[in-house]
């Protein structure tokens, strides 16, 4: 059944991916009508999250952010599909790195990097970064249920020396790279919500105390990797700018969870500036009523 689903769906995705950008975004507008206006995909979750973290915003402001968010979400979906056939030169034109020199300087210092980001802006084309750096790229991901689509996603990323690894593989793979003296740059989407009963650290995110994912920080300390935050700014439709900021060049100089807290402060700043580009469909604050006594 997985193969049948793949051979039925893949040709449709490929046909969408070869559309010129003008038609691609027209398709995104059409998709927006179905996802938001007709089906209201997770609409209640989105608006509940927005009301929770922005209690001072009016109903009209919440509705406005919601609409802009769904437009952006649909753009991200079609841009992910476009990854199937987009050229290297086209992606480089649309996804810029104005201060990639920061990464190049860490290369000169022979520093491997933990690259932390949130579900913000657009991360679908970030792997084009590999055309500007010498580090071997890895990104931690959750394996897709359909093994054929899983292979497809891995193949797309591998075009530019980026490789997907699961959480369970991370320590062994990156530990072996360190042992062999291989420089790596490793992407972690670190604003996920860990299980409440397995969280090591709780703190406020957008004014609400929640469990925080600390895996990236712990790995950085264990393998002595510099921690860098990257933020994505949408310049206009289909064009993005990613900037880097060093959080901790020597992570073991920081107290436990201090790096994680610094990361979340940077994420908050992004969200407060332009909230429509955060992924509000996730139930990021679902554990807010389960704060253990020791973290209250």
C-alpha positions in Angstrom: 0.0 0.0 0.0 2.9 2.4 0.8 4.3 2.0 -2.7 0.8 2.4 -4.4 0.3 5.6 -2.4 3.8 6.8 -3.5 3.3 6.1 -7.2 -0.1 7.8 -7.2 0.9 10.9 -5.3 4.4 11.5 -6.5 3.5 12.4 -10.1 1.1 15.0 -8.8 3.7 16.5 -6.5 6.2 16.6 -9.4 3.8 18.3 -11.7 3.1 21.0 -9.0 6.9 21.4 -8.5 7.5 22.3 -12.1 5.0 25.1 -12.1 6.6 28.6 -12.5 6.5 30.5 -9.3 3.6 32.8 -10.4 1.4 29.7 -10.9 2.8 28.0 -7.9 1.7 30.8 -5.6 -1.7 30.9 -7.4 -2.0 27.3 -6.4 -1.1 28.3 -2.8 -3.9 30.9 -2.8 -6.3 28.2 -4.0 -5.0 25.8 -1.3 -5.5 28.6 1.3 -9.2 28.7 0.5 -9.6 25.0 1.3 -7.2 24.7 4.3 -8.4 27.8 6.1 -11.7 29.0 4.7 -13.5 25.7 3.9 -11.9 23.0 6.2 -10.5 25.3 8.9 -7.5 22.9 9.5 -6.7 23.2 13.2 -8.2 26.7 13.2 -9.4 26.4 16.8 -5.9 25.4 17.9 -4.3 28.3 16.1 -6.6 30.9 17.6 -6.5 29.4 21.0 -2.7 29.5 20.9 -2.8 33.1 19.8 -5.3 34.2 22.4 -3.2 32.4 25.1 0.1 34.1 24.3 -1.3 37.5 23.2 -4.0 38.2 25.8 -3.9 41.9 25.0 -4.7 41.6 21.3 -8.2 42.2 20.1 -10.4 39.7 18.4 -9.8 41.5 15.1 -6.0 41.3 15.6 -6.2 37.6 16.3 -8.3 37.0 13.2 -5.8 39.1 11.1 -2.8 37.1 12.4 -4.6 33.8 11.8 -5.4 34.7 8.1 -1.8 35.7 7.5 -0.5 32.6 9.2 -2.6 30.3 6.9 -1.4 32.2 3.8 2.2 31.6 4.9 1.5 27.9 5.8 0.2 27.2 2.3 3.2 29.0 0.8 5.5 26.7 2.8 3.7 23.7 1.6 4.1 24.5 -2.1 7.7 25.6 -1.5 8.4 22.2 0.0 7.0 20.6 -3.1 9.0 22.9 -5.2 12.1 21.5 -3.6 11.7 18.4 -5.9 12.8 20.3 -9.0 14.0 23.8 -8.0 17.5 24.6 -9.3 20.5 25.4 -7.2 20.8 28.9 -8.7 17.1 29.6 -8.1 17.2 28.6 -4.5 20.4 30.6 -3.9 18.6 33.6 -5.3 15.6 33.2 -3.0 17.2 32.1 0.2 20.0 34.4 1.3 22.6 34.2 4.1 23.9 37.8 4.6 26.2 36.9 7.5 27.3 33.4 6.5 30.8 34.6 7.3 30.0 33.8 10.9 29.8 30.1 9.9 33.0 30.4 7.8 34.9 31.8 10.7 33.9 28.9 12.9 35.1 26.6 10.1 38.5 28.3 10.3 38.5 27.6 14.0 37.7 23.9 13.3 34.5 24.1 15.3 31.5 21.9 14.5 28.1 23.6 15.0 24.7 22.9 16.6 22.4 25.1 14.5 19.2 25.8 16.6 16.0 27.1 15.1 12.3 27.2 15.7 9.2 26.4 13.6 9.4 29.9 12.3 9.7 31.5 8.9 10.7 28.9 6.4 13.1 26.1 6.9 12.3 24.2 3.7 15.2 25.6 1.7 17.7 26.0 4.5 19.8 23.1 3.2 21.1 25.3 0.4 23.4 26.7 3.1 25.6 23.7 2.3 26.7 25.4 -1.0 28.3 28.2 1.1 30.0 26.2 3.8 32.5 23.3 4.1 30.9 21.5 7.0 29.0 18.3 6.3 25.3 18.9 7.1 23.0 16.8 9.3 19.5 17.5 10.3 17.5 15.7 13.0 14.1 14.6 11.8 11.2 12.2 12.5 11.2 9.4 10.0 8.1 9.4 7.7 5.7 6.5 8.0 5.8 5.9 4.2 9.3 4.6 3.5 9.2 5.7 -0.1 8.5 9.3 0.7 11.0 9.1 3.5 13.7 8.1 0.9 12.5 10.9 -1.4 12.9 13.5 1.3 16.4 12.2 2.2 17.4 12.3 -1.5 16.3 15.9 -1.9 18.3 17.0 1.1 21.4 14.9 0.1 21.7 16.9 -3.2 23.5 19.6 -1.2 25.5 17.5 1.2 22.8 17.5 3.9 21.8 14.3 5.6 18.7 13.4 7.7 19.2 11.4 10.9 16.7 10.4 13.6 17.0 11.3 17.2 18.2 7.8 18.1 21.0 8.0 15.5 22.2 11.5 16.4 24.8 10.7 19.1 26.4 7.8 17.4 26.6 9.5 14.0 27.9 12.8 15.3 30.2 11.1 17.8 31.8 9.2 15.0 32.2 12.4 12.9 34.0 14.0 15.9 36.2 10.9 16.3 37.2 11.1 12.7 37.9 14.9 12.9 35.1 15.7 10.5 33.4 19.1 10.8 29.7 19.0 10.9 26.8 21.6 11.0 23.8 20.0 12.6 20.2 21.4 12.4 17.8 21.1 15.4 14.3 22.4 15.4 14.3 23.0 19.2 11.0 24.5 20.1 9.2 21.1 20.3 7.1 20.2 23.3 8.7 17.2 25.1 6.5 14.8 27.2 5.8 16.5 30.5 6.9 13.6 32.6 10.2 13.3 30.8 11.2 16.9 30.7 14.4 18.0 32.5 13.7 21.7 32.3 10.7 24.0 32.5 10.7 27.7 31.9 8.5 30.5 30.4 7.9 30.6 26.7 5.8 33.6 25.5 5.0 34.2 29.2 3.7 30.6 29.9 5.7 28.0 31.8 6.2 24.8 29.6 8.6 21.9 29.3 11.6 22.6 27.1 13.5 20.4 24.7 17.1 20.4 25.9 18.6 17.7 23.6 20.5 20.2 21.4 22.2 21.9 24.4 23.1 18.5 26.0 24.6 17.2 22.7 26.5 20.5 22.2 28.1 20.1 25.6 28.8 16.4 25.2 30.6 16.8 21.8 31.9 20.4 22.4 30.1 22.0 19.5 29.4 25.7 19.1 25.7 26.6 19.4 24.4 29.0 16.7 20.8 30.3 16.4 19.4 31.1 12.9 16.5 33.3 12.3 14.5 33.5 9.1 13.0 36.7 7.8 10.5 36.7 4.9 11.5 39.5 2.6 8.6 39.0 0.2 6.7 36.1 -1.2 9.1 33.3 -2.0 12.2 35.2 -0.8 13.9 34.7 2.6 16.9 36.0 4.5 18.6 33.9 7.2 20.9 35.4 9.7 23.1 33.6 12.3 23.8 34.5 15.9 26.3 32.7 18.1 24.7 31.6 21.4 27.6 29.7 22.9 31.0 29.2 21.2 32.2 27.1 24.1 29.0 25.5 25.5 30.6 24.0 28.5 31.2 27.5 29.9 27.5 27.8 30.4 25.3 26.5 33.2 22.9 23.7 32.4 19.8 24.9 30.5 21.2 28.4 30.1 21.7 27.9 26.4 18.2 26.6 26.0 16.8 29.6 27.8 18.8 32.0 25.6 17.5 30.2 22.5 13.9 30.6 23.6 14.4 34.3 24.2 15.6 34.7 20.7 12.6 32.7 19.4 10.2 34.9 21.4 11.7 38.0 19.9 11.0 36.7 16.4 7.4 35.8 17.2 6.6 39.1 18.8 7.9 41.0 15.9 6.0 39.0 13.2 3.7 36.4 14.8 2.2 35.3 11.5 5.3 33.3 10.6 5.3 30.9 13.6 3.8 27.4 13.3 0.6 28.0 15.4 -1.0 24.6 14.5 1.2 22.8 17.0 -0.1 22.5 20.6 3.1 23.9 22.0 1.5 25.0 25.4 -0.5 21.8 26.0 1.4 20.9 29.2 1.1 24.3 30.9 -1.2 22.9 33.6 1.2 20.1 34.5 4.1 22.0 35.9 5.9 19.9 38.5 6.2 21.4 42.0 10.0 21.7 41.7 9.6 24.0 38.7 6.8 26.2 39.9 
